Amino acid sequence: MLIRIHPVDPQARLIRQVVDTLKQGGIIIYPTDTIYGLGCSIYQHKAIERICQIKNVQPQKANLSFVCYDLGDLSHYARQLDTPVYRTLKHYLPGPYTFILPASKEVPKILKTKKYTVGIRVPENKIARCIVQELGNLILSATLPGEYVEDYTDTEIIHEKFGKLVDLVIDG
């Protein structure tokens, strides 16, 4: 299903619809600061496995990241950070960056890598942040599969190509 959410003033009713989908183990395609990404709740193991199948990777070997609402979420999923590292994060986030940090014990087992790290993002995109805030936990995020992912900016094309593999495509 393709839904349109206003990028500056996201409609609360549509954000709740997205969150209900995520809570039921659904997968979404949603806008980020850069390109559209695949997302699911970090606590929905079957959804994580589905994303990995779509990307044709194993969960522990996949380049997946967590989308946070703000830096306050870091204390749960990343080990304690030195002051200079925290200042760097505070300077660049929210923004279109993923920071690789030491993972905490709160990271779900299915997502723990051998390096015991986690990718953390705090996007500037209002839709993504509203979804995380309403959900109450982080979104697992991955790029769309394919050779030319930077071409995935048209939601009609994205919906046509991936709509049958996911539960919602958000045009934002």
OpenMM code with the backbone's topology and positions (N, CA, C; nanometers):
from openmm import Vec3, app, unit

residues = "MET LEU ILE ARG ILE HIS PRO VAL ASP PRO GLN ALA ARG LEU ILE ARG GLN VAL VAL ASP THR LEU LYS GLN GLY GLY ILE ILE ILE TYR PRO THR ASP THR ILE TYR GLY LEU GLY CYS SER ILE TYR GLN HIS LYS ALA ILE GLU ARG ILE CYS GLN ILE LYS ASN VAL GLN PRO GLN LYS ALA ASN LEU SER PHE VAL CYS TYR ASP LEU GLY ASP LEU SER HIS TYR ALA ARG GLN LEU ASP THR PRO VAL TYR ARG THR LEU LYS HIS TYR LEU PRO GLY PRO TYR THR PHE ILE LEU PRO ALA SER LYS GLU VAL PRO LYS ILE LEU LYS THR LYS LYS TYR THR VAL GLY ILE ARG VAL PRO GLU ASN LYS ILE ALA ARG CYS ILE VAL GLN GLU LEU GLY ASN LEU ILE LEU SER ALA THR LEU PRO GLY GLU TYR VAL GLU ASP TYR THR ASP THR GLU ILE ILE HIS GLU LYS PHE GLY LYS LEU VAL ASP LEU VAL ILE ASP GLY".split()
positions = [
    Vec3(0.0843, -0.1165, 0.0000),
    Vec3(0.0000, 0.0000, 0.0000),
    Vec3(0.0899, 0.1242, 0.0000),
    Vec3(0.0533, 0.2231, -0.0774),
    Vec3(0.1261, 0.3500, -0.0864),
    Vec3(0.0451, 0.4567, -0.0140),
    Vec3(0.1095, 0.5230, 0.0838),
    Vec3(0.0420, 0.6338, 0.1521),
    Vec3(0.1283, 0.7587, 0.1408),
    Vec3(0.0619, 0.8720, 0.1377),
    Vec3(0.1314, 1.0001, 0.1263),
    Vec3(0.1230, 1.0738, 0.2594),
    Vec3(0.2405, 1.1078, 0.3128),
    Vec3(0.2486, 1.1802, 0.4394),
    Vec3(0.3186, 1.3124, 0.4124),
    Vec3(0.2628, 1.4191, 0.4668),
    Vec3(0.3199, 1.5526, 0.4454),
    Vec3(0.4581, 1.5590, 0.5105),
    Vec3(0.5612, 1.6013, 0.4348),
    Vec3(0.6983, 1.5988, 0.4874),
    Vec3(0.7282, 1.7009, 0.5967),
    Vec3(0.6539, 1.8119, 0.6006),
    Vec3(0.6800, 1.9156, 0.7003),
    Vec3(0.5880, 1.9014, 0.8212),
    Vec3(0.4648, 1.8632, 0.7958),
    Vec3(0.3651, 1.8494, 0.9021),
    Vec3(0.2970, 1.7129, 0.8893),
    Vec3(0.3673, 1.6045, 0.9304),
    Vec3(0.3109, 1.4701, 0.9140),
    Vec3(0.1772, 1.4542, 0.9857),
    Vec3(0.0806, 1.3955, 0.9158),
    Vec3(-0.0520, 1.3746, 0.9721),
    Vec3(-0.0468, 1.2648, 1.0787),
    Vec3(-0.0913, 1.2971, 1.1990),
    Vec3(-0.0847, 1.2041, 1.3124),
    Vec3(-0.1577, 1.0735, 1.2818),
    Vec3(-0.2701, 1.0809, 1.2131),
    Vec3(-0.3487, 0.9610, 1.1807),
    Vec3(-0.2676, 0.8660, 1.0926),
    Vec3(-0.1941, 0.9202, 0.9963),
    Vec3(-0.1140, 0.8360, 0.9073),
    Vec3(0.0106, 0.7820, 0.9782),
    Vec3(0.0691, 0.8624, 1.0660),
    Vec3(0.1831, 0.8139, 1.1458),
    Vec3(0.1379, 0.6967, 1.2322),
    Vec3(0.0195, 0.7067, 1.2931),
    Vec3(-0.0324, 0.5956, 1.3744),
    Vec3(-0.0552, 0.4707, 1.2887),
    Vec3(-0.1012, 0.4891, 1.1652),
    Vec3(-0.1208, 0.3765, 1.0743),
    Vec3(0.0125, 0.3067, 1.0472),
    Vec3(0.1175, 0.3843, 1.0249),
    Vec3(0.2506, 0.3282, 1.0024),
    Vec3(0.2977, 0.2535, 1.1270),
    Vec3(0.2806, 0.3142, 1.2431),
    Vec3(0.3235, 0.2529, 1.3690),
    Vec3(0.2469, 0.1231, 1.3960),
    Vec3(0.1173, 0.1216, 1.3689),
    Vec3(0.0396, -0.0021, 1.3853),
    Vec3(0.0950, -0.1130, 1.2964),
    Vec3(0.1325, -0.0781, 1.1749),
    Vec3(0.1926, -0.1752, 1.0828),
    Vec3(0.3232, -0.2292, 1.1401),
    Vec3(0.4076, -0.1404, 1.1929),
    Vec3(0.5354, -0.1827, 1.2506),
    Vec3(0.5148, -0.2710, 1.3735),
    Vec3(0.4197, -0.2349, 1.4590),
    Vec3(0.3938, -0.3131, 1.5808),
    Vec3(0.3422, -0.4530, 1.5486),
    Vec3(0.2775, -0.4667, 1.4321),
    Vec3(0.2265, -0.5977, 1.3902),
    Vec3(0.3309, -0.6771, 1.3112),
    Vec3(0.4552, -0.6282, 1.3099),
    Vec3(0.5619, -0.7001, 1.2420),
    Vec3(0.5772, -0.6646, 1.0953),
    Vec3(0.5212, -0.5513, 1.0554),
    Vec3(0.5286, -0.5100, 0.9164),
    Vec3(0.6599, -0.4430, 0.8804),
    Vec3(0.6808, -0.4315, 0.7499),
    Vec3(0.7980, -0.3642, 0.6941),
    Vec3(0.7486, -0.2444, 0.6144),
    Vec3(0.8218, -0.1333, 0.6283),
    Vec3(0.7867, -0.0124, 0.5554),
    Vec3(0.9035, 0.0309, 0.4669),
    Vec3(0.8703, 0.1088, 0.3663),
    Vec3(0.9704, 0.1848, 0.2931),
    Vec3(0.9370, 0.3295, 0.3231),
    Vec3(1.0357, 0.4031, 0.3736),
    Vec3(1.0094, 0.5373, 0.4246),
    Vec3(1.1224, 0.6324, 0.3853),
    Vec3(1.0923, 0.7633, 0.3862),
    Vec3(1.1957, 0.8605, 0.3503),
    Vec3(1.2935, 0.8824, 0.4648),
    Vec3(1.4201, 0.9024, 0.4270),
    Vec3(1.5222, 0.9402, 0.5245),
    Vec3(1.5817, 1.0728, 0.4766),
    Vec3(1.6933, 1.1126, 0.5326),
    Vec3(1.7585, 1.2366, 0.4890),
    Vec3(1.8191, 1.2241, 0.3499),
    Vec3(1.8465, 1.1019, 0.3083),
    Vec3(1.9162, 1.0824, 0.1815),
    Vec3(1.8242, 1.0163, 0.0789),
    Vec3(1.8001, 0.8866, 0.0938),
    Vec3(1.7136, 0.8131, 0.0018),
    Vec3(1.6089, 0.7381, 0.0832),
    Vec3(1.5203, 0.6692, 0.0153),
    Vec3(1.4207, 0.5878, 0.0844),
    Vec3(1.4867, 0.4618, 0.1379),
    Vec3(1.4392, 0.4149, 0.2543),
    Vec3(1.4967, 0.2972, 0.3160),
    Vec3(1.3916, 0.1977, 0.3586),
    Vec3(1.4359, 0.0754, 0.3839),
    Vec3(1.3519, -0.0292, 0.4412),
    Vec3(1.3537, -0.0129, 0.5917),
    Vec3(1.2415, -0.0356, 0.6572),
    Vec3(1.2396, -0.0243, 0.8022),
    Vec3(1.1432, -0.1195, 0.8679),
    Vec3(1.1755, -0.1538, 0.9926),
    Vec3(1.0869, -0.2336, 1.0770),
    Vec3(1.1231, -0.2046, 1.2220),
    Vec3(1.0403, -0.2502, 1.3144),
    Vec3(1.0714, -0.2363, 1.4564),
    Vec3(1.1900, -0.3269, 1.4894),
    Vec3(1.2815, -0.2782, 1.5734),
    Vec3(1.3979, -0.3607, 1.6081),
    Vec3(1.3598, -0.4823, 1.6924),
    Vec3(1.2362, -0.4874, 1.7417),
    Vec3(1.1931, -0.5997, 1.8249),
    Vec3(1.1080, -0.7011, 1.7496),
    Vec3(1.0920, -0.6847, 1.6212),
    Vec3(1.0135, -0.7779, 1.5400),
    Vec3(1.1084, -0.8667, 1.4591),
    Vec3(1.1452, -0.9807, 1.5177),
    Vec3(1.2467, -1.0676, 1.4572),
    Vec3(1.2075, -1.1171, 1.3185),
    Vec3(1.0817, -1.1505, 1.2984),
    Vec3(1.0392, -1.1984, 1.1663),
    Vec3(1.0511, -1.0872, 1.0624),
    Vec3(1.0220, -0.9635, 1.1018),
    Vec3(1.0359, -0.8502, 1.0098),
    Vec3(1.1837, -0.8274, 0.9760),
    Vec3(1.2707, -0.8418, 1.0751),
    Vec3(1.4153, -0.8285, 1.0507),
    Vec3(1.4604, -0.9349, 0.9511),
    Vec3(1.4144, -1.0579, 0.9718),
    Vec3(1.4490, -1.1658, 0.8800),
    Vec3(1.3968, -1.1373, 0.7395),
    Vec3(1.2760, -1.0806, 0.7288),
    Vec3(1.2199, -1.0461, 0.5965),
    Vec3(1.3049, -0.9401, 0.5271),
    Vec3(1.3481, -0.8383, 0.6025),
    Vec3(1.4340, -0.7353, 0.5431),
    Vec3(1.5636, -0.7979, 0.4931),
    Vec3(1.6204, -0.8876, 0.5711),
    Vec3(1.7445, -0.9537, 0.5301),
    Vec3(1.7219, -1.0411, 0.4069),
    Vec3(1.6059, -1.1044, 0.3965),
    Vec3(1.5739, -1.1814, 0.2763),
    Vec3(1.5626, -1.0897, 0.1549),
    Vec3(1.4963, -0.9751, 0.1713),
    Vec3(1.4831, -0.8790, 0.0619),
    Vec3(1.6210, -0.8336, 0.0156),
    Vec3(1.7117, -0.8115, 0.1113),
    Vec3(1.8460, -0.7650, 0.0783),
    Vec3(1.9420, -0.8803, 0.0452),
    Vec3(1.8960, -1.0047, 0.0685),
    Vec3(1.9752, -1.1235, 0.0432),
    Vec3(2.1043, -1.1255, 0.1266),
    Vec3(2.0887, -1.1010, 0.2576),
    Vec3(2.2007, -1.1025, 0.3515),
    Vec3(2.1587, -1.1716, 0.4812),
    Vec3(2.2569, -1.2107, 0.5611),
    Vec3(2.2298, -1.2660, 0.6933),
    Vec3(2.2238, -1.1503, 0.7929),
    Vec3(2.1343, -1.1557, 0.8937),
    Vec3(2.1200, -1.0440, 0.9881),
    Vec3(2.2511, -1.0014, 1.0544),
    Vec3(2.3356, -1.0972, 1.0954),
    Vec3(2.4598, -1.0624, 1.1637),
    Vec3(2.5653, -1.0060, 1.0693),
    Vec3(2.5465, -1.0213, 0.9390),
    Vec3(2.6431, -0.9712, 0.8421),
    Vec3(2.5901, -0.8511, 0.7642),
    Vec3(2.4676, -0.8139, 0.7898),
    Vec3(2.4045, -0.7049, 0.7146),
    Vec3(2.4502, -0.5690, 0.7675),
    Vec3(2.4529, -0.4699, 0.6805),
    Vec3(2.4819, -0.3325, 0.7210),
    Vec3(2.3496, -0.2629, 0.7530),
    Vec3(2.3001, -0.2895, 0.8719),
    Vec3(2.1730, -0.2338, 0.9159),
    Vec3(2.2016, -0.1307, 1.0237),
    Vec3(2.1162, -0.0333, 1.0340),
    Vec3(2.1372, 0.0670, 1.1384),
    Vec3(2.0066, 0.0922, 1.2119),
    Vec3(2.0176, 0.1594, 1.3242),
    Vec3(1.9023, 0.1943, 1.4055),
    Vec3(1.8713, 0.3417, 1.3852),
    Vec3(1.7455, 0.3720, 1.3621),
    Vec3(1.7025, 0.5104, 1.3517),
    Vec3(1.6469, 0.5506, 1.4878),
    Vec3(1.7069, 0.6546, 1.5457),
    Vec3(1.6684, 0.7063, 1.6776),
    Vec3(1.5917, 0.8369, 1.6613),
    Vec3(1.5141, 0.8708, 1.7624),
    Vec3(1.4458, 1.0000, 1.7619),
    Vec3(1.5446, 1.1121, 1.7928),
    Vec3(1.6275, 1.0890, 1.8955),
    Vec3(1.7285, 1.1883, 1.9325),
    Vec3(1.8447, 1.1174, 2.0005),
    Vec3(1.9419, 1.1942, 2.0474),
    Vec3(2.0606, 1.1345, 2.1090),
    Vec3(2.0302, 1.0649, 2.2414),
    Vec3(1.9161, 1.0918, 2.3004),
    Vec3(1.8772, 1.0255, 2.4245),
    Vec3(1.8649, 0.8750, 2.4084),
    Vec3(1.8343, 0.8300, 2.2876),
    Vec3(1.8217, 0.6861, 2.2617),
    Vec3(1.9558, 0.6139, 2.2641),
    Vec3(2.0647, 0.6887, 2.2490),
    Vec3(2.1969, 0.6265, 2.2423),
    Vec3(2.2316, 0.5477, 2.3673),
    Vec3(2.1923, 0.5977, 2.4826),
    Vec3(2.2305, 0.5337, 2.6083),
    Vec3(2.1765, 0.3914, 2.6198),
    Vec3(2.0711, 0.3601, 2.5463),
    Vec3(2.0135, 0.2252, 2.5521),
    Vec3(2.0843, 0.1271, 2.4589),
    Vec3(2.1322, 0.1736, 2.3446),
    Vec3(2.1798, 0.0826, 2.2404),
    Vec3(2.3292, 0.0930, 2.2102),
    Vec3(2.3944, 0.1946, 2.2624),
    Vec3(2.5396, 0.2084, 2.2458),
    Vec3(2.6021, 0.2162, 2.3849),
    Vec3(2.7214, 0.1561, 2.3976),
    Vec3(2.7901, 0.1651, 2.5265),
    Vec3(2.8288, 0.3091, 2.5539),
    Vec3(2.8626, 0.3367, 2.6778),
    Vec3(2.8953, 0.4731, 2.7178),
    Vec3(3.0027, 0.5319, 2.6276),
    Vec3(2.9787, 0.6560, 2.5865),
    Vec3(3.0675, 0.7230, 2.4919),
    Vec3(3.1549, 0.8250, 2.5627),
    Vec3(3.2764, 0.8415, 2.5111),
    Vec3(3.3641, 0.9465, 2.5611),
    Vec3(3.3053, 1.0823, 2.5238),
    Vec3(3.3398, 1.1837, 2.6010),
    Vec3(3.2888, 1.3191, 2.5769),
    Vec3(3.3192, 1.3692, 2.4355),
    Vec3(3.4405, 1.3528, 2.3826),
    Vec3(3.4661, 1.4010, 2.2456),
    Vec3(3.3778, 1.3324, 2.1398),
    Vec3(3.3517, 1.2022, 2.1586),
    Vec3(3.2660, 1.1298, 2.0641),
    Vec3(3.1233, 1.1841, 2.0732),
    Vec3(3.0752, 1.2038, 2.1946),
    Vec3(2.9395, 1.2562, 2.2130),
    Vec3(2.9270, 1.3959, 2.1509),
    Vec3(3.0274, 1.4787, 2.1685),
    Vec3(3.0246, 1.6139, 2.1099),
    Vec3(3.0191, 1.6079, 1.9577),
    Vec3(3.0927, 1.5138, 1.8999),
    Vec3(3.0893, 1.4962, 1.7542),
    Vec3(2.9492, 1.4568, 1.7090),
    Vec3(2.8895, 1.3608, 1.7792),
    Vec3(2.7534, 1.3185, 1.7458),
    Vec3(2.6559, 1.4359, 1.7575),
    Vec3(2.6694, 1.5105, 1.8652),
    Vec3(2.5798, 1.6237, 1.8886),
    Vec3(2.5951, 1.7301, 1.7799),
    Vec3(2.7158, 1.7453, 1.7286),
    Vec3(2.7413, 1.8435, 1.6239),
    Vec3(2.6749, 1.8035, 1.4911),
    Vec3(2.6813, 1.6733, 1.4557),
    Vec3(2.6353, 1.6279, 1.3247),
    Vec3(2.4924, 1.5743, 1.3213),
    Vec3(2.4354, 1.5460, 1.4371),
    Vec3(2.3006, 1.4893, 1.4408),
    Vec3(2.2023, 1.5863, 1.5032),
    Vec3(2.0781, 1.5921, 1.4555),
    Vec3(2.0250, 1.5119, 1.3466),
    Vec3(2.0862, 1.5510, 1.2126),
    Vec3(2.0939, 1.4517, 1.1261),
    Vec3(2.1500, 1.4734, 0.9938),
    Vec3(2.1643, 1.3436, 0.9174),
    Vec3(2.2166, 1.3495, 0.7956),
    Vec3(2.2211, 1.2324, 0.7073),
    Vec3(2.3419, 1.1412, 0.7313),
    Vec3(2.3726, 1.1128, 0.8565),
    Vec3(2.4917, 1.0349, 0.8895),
    Vec3(2.4560, 0.9119, 0.9708),
    Vec3(2.5351, 0.8071, 0.9533),
    Vec3(2.5274, 0.6885, 1.0378),
    Vec3(2.6603, 0.6773, 1.1098),
    Vec3(2.6546, 0.6661, 1.2415),
    Vec3(2.7755, 0.6504, 1.3220),
    Vec3(2.7820, 0.5072, 1.3725),
    Vec3(2.8978, 0.4448, 1.3555),
    Vec3(2.9192, 0.3083, 1.4029),
    Vec3(2.9762, 0.3178, 1.5445),
    Vec3(2.9013, 0.2634, 1.6397),
    Vec3(2.9369, 0.2751, 1.7811),
    Vec3(2.9408, 0.1377, 1.8464),
    Vec3(3.0085, 0.1257, 1.9609),
    Vec3(3.0070, -0.0013, 2.0349),
    Vec3(2.8650, -0.0312, 2.0835),
    Vec3(2.8177, -0.1512, 2.0584),
    Vec3(2.6803, -0.1895, 2.0934),
    Vec3(2.6669, -0.2187, 2.2430),
    Vec3(2.5502, -0.1879, 2.2965),
    Vec3(2.5197, -0.2223, 2.4360),
    Vec3(2.4515, -0.3585, 2.4392),
    Vec3(2.4212, -0.4047, 2.5589),
    Vec3(2.3528, -0.5327, 2.5758),
    Vec3(2.2064, -0.5253, 2.5342),
    Vec3(2.1531, -0.4051, 2.5151),
    Vec3(2.0132, -0.3864, 2.4756),
    Vec3(1.9880, -0.4181, 2.3278),
    Vec3(2.0939, -0.4272, 2.2481),
    Vec3(2.0775, -0.4578, 2.1065),
    Vec3(2.0232, -0.6002, 2.0954),
    Vec3(1.9115, -0.6190, 2.0239),
    Vec3(1.8548, -0.7538, 2.0108),
    Vec3(1.9571, -0.8531, 1.9553),
    Vec3(1.9534, -0.9749, 2.0085),
    Vec3(2.0523, -1.0775, 1.9749),
    Vec3(2.0622, -1.1020, 1.8247),
    Vec3(1.9517, -1.1005, 1.7541),
    Vec3(1.9513, -1.1256, 1.6105),
    Vec3(2.0346, -1.0225, 1.5342),
    Vec3(2.0567, -0.9049, 1.5940),
    Vec3(2.1280, -0.7965, 1.5270),
    Vec3(2.2717, -0.7787, 1.5739),
    Vec3(2.3159, -0.8632, 1.6656),
    Vec3(2.4527, -0.8496, 1.7166),
    Vec3(2.5522, -0.9037, 1.6147),
    Vec3(2.6500, -0.8210, 1.5832),
    Vec3(2.7536, -0.8604, 1.4883),
    Vec3(2.8756, -0.9115, 1.5640),
    Vec3(2.9675, -0.9730, 1.4926),
    Vec3(3.0906, -1.0218, 1.5557),
    Vec3(3.1735, -0.9071, 1.6109),
    Vec3(3.1630, -0.7916, 1.5473),
    Vec3(3.2379, -0.6746, 1.5932),
    Vec3(3.1693, -0.6070, 1.7114),
    Vec3(3.0486, -0.6489, 1.7417),
    Vec3(2.9700, -0.5947, 1.8522),
    Vec3(2.9554, -0.4417, 1.8407),
    Vec3(2.9185, -0.3987, 1.7207),
    Vec3(2.8947, -0.2568, 1.6946),
    Vec3(2.7530, -0.2388, 1.6428),
    Vec3(2.7082, -0.1144, 1.6420),
    Vec3(2.5759, -0.0821, 1.5915),
    Vec3(2.5836, 0.0511, 1.5164),
    Vec3(2.5125, 0.0571, 1.4054),
    Vec3(2.5022, 0.1827, 1.3309),
    Vec3(2.3870, 0.2633, 1.3869),
    Vec3(2.4119, 0.3879, 1.4213),
    Vec3(2.3097, 0.4748, 1.4810),
    Vec3(2.2871, 0.5949, 1.3911),
    Vec3(2.1596, 0.6241, 1.3648),
    Vec3(2.1211, 0.7409, 1.2860),
    Vec3(2.0169, 0.8213, 1.3624),
    Vec3(2.0262, 0.9516, 1.3520),
    Vec3(1.9213, 1.0418, 1.3981),
    Vec3(1.8913, 1.1318, 1.2782),
    Vec3(1.7934, 1.0930, 1.1980),
    Vec3(1.7682, 1.1690, 1.0756),
    Vec3(1.7054, 1.3043, 1.1050),
    Vec3(1.7242, 1.3943, 1.0116),
    Vec3(1.6580, 1.5232, 1.0212),
    Vec3(1.5174, 1.5145, 0.9615),
    Vec3(1.4887, 1.4047, 0.8926),
    Vec3(1.3595, 1.3850, 0.8279),
    Vec3(1.2484, 1.3746, 0.9322),
    Vec3(1.1519, 1.4629, 0.9220),
    Vec3(1.0450, 1.4723, 1.0223),
    Vec3(0.9573, 1.3467, 1.0246),
    Vec3(0.9294, 1.2891, 0.9091),
    Vec3(0.8450, 1.1688, 0.9051),
    Vec3(0.9127, 1.0549, 0.9806),
    Vec3(1.0391, 1.0298, 0.9520),
    Vec3(1.1122, 0.9210, 1.0180),
    Vec3(1.1145, 0.9413, 1.1694),
    Vec3(1.1398, 1.0630, 1.2121),
    Vec3(1.1467, 1.0907, 1.3559),
    Vec3(1.0101, 1.0766, 1.4227),
    Vec3(0.9040, 1.1197, 1.3554),
    Vec3(0.7689, 1.1049, 1.4110),
    Vec3(0.7315, 0.9576, 1.4266),
    Vec3(0.7713, 0.8761, 1.3298),
    Vec3(0.7431, 0.7327, 1.3384),
    Vec3(0.8124, 0.6727, 1.4598),
    Vec3(0.9409, 0.7024, 1.4781),
    Vec3(1.0165, 0.6487, 1.5916),
    Vec3(0.9556, 0.6968, 1.7233),
    Vec3(0.9214, 0.8232, 1.7299),
    Vec3(0.8647, 0.8784, 1.8527),
    Vec3(0.7319, 0.8106, 1.8873),
    Vec3(0.6449, 0.7942, 1.7892),
    Vec3(0.5142, 0.7310, 1.8139),
    Vec3(0.5291, 0.5821, 1.8443),
    Vec3(0.6244, 0.5162, 1.7784),
    Vec3(0.6478, 0.3727, 1.7996),
    Vec3(0.6977, 0.3457, 1.9416),
    Vec3(0.7822, 0.4350, 1.9938),
    Vec3(0.8345, 0.4166, 2.1285),
    Vec3(0.9609, 0.3329, 2.1334),
    Vec3(1.0071, 0.2866, 2.0204),
    Vec3(1.1371, 0.2196, 2.0114),
    Vec3(1.1958, 0.2475, 1.8735),
    Vec3(1.3158, 0.2005, 1.8524),
    Vec3(1.3878, 0.2342, 1.7305),
    Vec3(1.3382, 0.1559, 1.6095),
    Vec3(1.3707, 0.2099, 1.4935),
    Vec3(1.3437, 0.1418, 1.3675),
    Vec3(1.4757, 0.0852, 1.3172),
    Vec3(1.4727, -0.0386, 1.2763),
    Vec3(1.5861, -0.0957, 1.2052),
    Vec3(1.5783, -0.0409, 1.0635),
    Vec3(1.6891, 0.0039, 1.0110),
    Vec3(1.6880, 0.0673, 0.8800),
    Vec3(1.7932, 0.0070, 0.7890),
    Vec3(1.7573, -0.0061, 0.6618),
    Vec3(1.8493, -0.0592, 0.5609),
    Vec3(1.8201, 0.0101, 0.4287),
    Vec3(1.9215, 0.0195, 0.3453),
    Vec3(1.8997, 0.0765, 0.2127),
    Vec3(1.8203, -0.0220, 0.1281),
    Vec3(1.7523, 0.0300, 0.0302),
    Vec3(1.6822, -0.0563, -0.0636),
    Vec3(1.7853, -0.1346, -0.1446),
    Vec3(1.7554, -0.2598, -0.1772),
    Vec3(1.8521, -0.3380, -0.2544),
    Vec3(1.8568, -0.2935, -0.4001),
    Vec3(1.9695, -0.3154, -0.4604),
    Vec3(1.9824, -0.2844, -0.6018),
    Vec3(2.1110, -0.2114, -0.6317),
    Vec3(2.1415, -0.2053, -0.7584),
    Vec3(2.2644, -0.1415, -0.8024),
    Vec3(2.2588, 0.0097, -0.7949),
    Vec3(2.1463, 0.0654, -0.8282),
    Vec3(2.1351, 0.2108, -0.8394),
    Vec3(2.0354, 0.2645, -0.7372),
    Vec3(2.0644, 0.2446, -0.6092),
    Vec3(1.9709, 0.2854, -0.5048),
    Vec3(1.9475, 0.4354, -0.5045),
    Vec3(2.0439, 0.5141, -0.5540),
    Vec3(2.0224, 0.6586, -0.5573),
    Vec3(1.9108, 0.6959, -0.6546),
    Vec3(1.8727, 0.6035, -0.7441),
    Vec3(1.7616, 0.6282, -0.8359),
    Vec3(1.6267, 0.6099, -0.7668),
    Vec3(1.6277, 0.5551, -0.6467),
    Vec3(1.5025, 0.5285, -0.5765),
    Vec3(1.4555, 0.6524, -0.5010),
    Vec3(1.4147, 0.7518, -0.5754),
    Vec3(1.3582, 0.8725, -0.5142),
    Vec3(1.2132, 0.8919, -0.5561),
    Vec3(1.1676, 0.8209, -0.6565),
    Vec3(1.0301, 0.8291, -0.7045),
    Vec3(0.9506, 0.7166, -0.6388),
    Vec3(0.8553, 0.7541, -0.5526),
    Vec3(0.7821, 0.6521, -0.4763),
    Vec3(0.6946, 0.5643, -0.5649),
    Vec3(0.6517, 0.6131, -0.6795),
    Vec3(0.5738, 0.5290, -0.7713),
    Vec3(0.6612, 0.4137, -0.8219),
    Vec3(0.7856, 0.4436, -0.8574),
    Vec3(0.8784, 0.3401, -0.9036),
    Vec3(0.9125, 0.2455, -0.7886),
    Vec3(0.9368, 0.3027, -0.6712),
    Vec3(0.9678, 0.2206, -0.5533),
    Vec3(0.8515, 0.1267, -0.5230),
    Vec3(0.7293, 0.1802, -0.5249),
    Vec3(0.6109, 0.0982, -0.4966),
    Vec3(0.5948, -0.0127, -0.6003),
    Vec3(0.6178, 0.0216, -0.7260),
    Vec3(0.6064, -0.0775, -0.8333),
    Vec3(0.7086, -0.1898, -0.8151),
    Vec3(0.8306, -0.1541, -0.7766),
    Vec3(0.9380, -0.2528, -0.7651),
    Vec3(0.9327, -0.3332, -0.6347),
    Vec3(0.8983, -0.2672, -0.5228),
    Vec3(0.9076, -0.3326, -0.3919),
    Vec3(0.7735, -0.3471, -0.3182),
    Vec3(0.6666, -0.2921, -0.3724),
    Vec3(0.5375, -0.2898, -0.3031),
    Vec3(0.4857, -0.4247, -0.2584),
    Vec3(0.5153, -0.5285, -0.3346),
    Vec3(0.4674, -0.6627, -0.2981),
    Vec3(0.5517, -0.7263, -0.1879),
    Vec3(0.6716, -0.6705, -0.1625),
    Vec3(0.7624, -0.7262, -0.0627),
    Vec3(0.7465, -0.6618, 0.0752),
    Vec3(0.6808, -0.5457, 0.0801),
    Vec3(0.6664, -0.4718, 0.2056),
    Vec3(0.5191, -0.4440, 0.2325),
    Vec3(0.4910, -0.3940, 0.3520),
    Vec3(0.3528, -0.3687, 0.3904),
    Vec3(0.3072, -0.2262, 0.3579),
    Vec3(0.3988, -0.1300, 0.3643),
    Vec3(0.3660, 0.0095, 0.3358),
    Vec3(0.4817, 0.0784, 0.2658),
    Vec3(0.4488, 0.1621, 0.1682),
    Vec3(0.5455, 0.2521, 0.1076),
    Vec3(0.4965, 0.3926, 0.1390),
    Vec3(0.5836, 0.4732, 0.1990),
    Vec3(0.5464, 0.6089, 0.2390),
    Vec3(0.6031, 0.7071, 0.1385),
    Vec3(0.5155, 0.7864, 0.0803),
    Vec3(0.5574, 0.8957, -0.0067),
    Vec3(0.5647, 1.0185, 0.0823),
    Vec3(0.6864, 1.0682, 0.1034),
    Vec3(0.7017, 1.1826, 0.1909),
    Vec3(0.8016, 1.2807, 0.1379),
] * unit.nanometer
topology = app.Topology()
chain = topology.addChain("A")
for resn in residues:
    res = topology.addResidue(resn, chain)
    for name in ("N", "CA", "C"):
        topology.addAtom(name, app.Element.getBySymbol(name[0]), res)
